[in-house]
């Protein structure tokens, strides 16, 4: 496997984990009483604001 192919695989894996982390984090915030926009497809560089008990 070439270096570029390995790099693409690693970068793709990191993106997948980042998306999964954002979804789990949003779920946990909602469970703990925070309100904010639901994240179905997180955008790169997007700002997500959650406020407690609004």
Secondary structure, 3 states (H helix, E strand, C coil): CCHHHHHHHHHHHHHHHHHHHHHHHHHHHHHCCEEECCCCCCCCCCCCCEEECC
